[in-house]
Amino acid sequence: MAHDVPIQSAEQLEMARRAGRLAAEVLGMIAPHVVPGVSTETLDRICHEHIVNVQGAIPANVGYQGYPKTILTSVNQVVCHGIPSASKILKRGDIVNIDVAVIQDGWFGDTSRMYFVGEPSPLARRLVETSYEALLAGIRQVKPGATLGDVGHAIQSVAQREHFSVVREYCGHGIGQIYHDEPQVLHYGRRGDGLRLEAGMVFTIEPMLNAGQRETRQLPDGWTVVTKDRSLSAQWEHMVAVTPEGYEVLTPWPGGTGSYAPV
């Protein structure tokens, strides 16, 4: 282990790969349901039933540190950890992040992506697409010998180019048989700083970009995090393994990524 970061064997990577693909498959399944007039509670129910009854997996978020739902639904100015609710009805022009995690044979899969509800505003579209570009820029830094600072710097550079801010209170994380493990993956940084990557490491990269300032605040429910200035926020998340040649995305979304360039 490097700084207590697990190094997974080929067999262990295959288990992580299976769990990651299941999580990604949920995001592909739910896409047609993300439409104006649907409640985030309904989206949660559909995902729960799919994970349990179709995949035969376990929804990892249910009960995790007291969390009550299967998915997290973060709409517009919600940065992360939005709780699905029957009263939260999606409307045309909204942007929403859906974050899902599953457990398969003791291994965790964790991924999230953005959805447009109808046609977004030009600013919302640019934020969402820039956030995805930032994710890809970070992933493409992953290889043995690179550092987590290289990853964070690449993400931060894309965000700053478009005059968006990077949320600093929340980060990516190691994942495997533990949901949130070492290392912590910051989405900002300097080249050459931080942990040096080795083949067999597995972690998430999940940048959160705000259209306004980077400051956030948590709502009284103890989970929902919003932008302090009420500006829009967007996030994407992939699980990534460090391979001898570079990287492997363990959470490929079914059917590609729509209008977004593939990893």
Secondary structure, DSSP 8 states (H G I E B T S, - for coil): -BTTB----HHHHHHHHHHHHHHHHHHHHHGGG--TT-BHHHHHHHHHHIIIIII--EETTTTGGG--SSEEEEETTEEE-----TT-B--TT-EEEEEEEEEETTEEEEEEEEEESSS--HHHHHHHHHHHHHHHHHHTT-STT-BHHHHHHHHHHHHHHTT-EE--S--EEE-SSSSSEEEEE-SS--TT-S-B--TT-EEEE--EEESS-S-EEE-TTSS-EEETT---EEE-BEEEEE-SSSEEES---TTTTTTS---
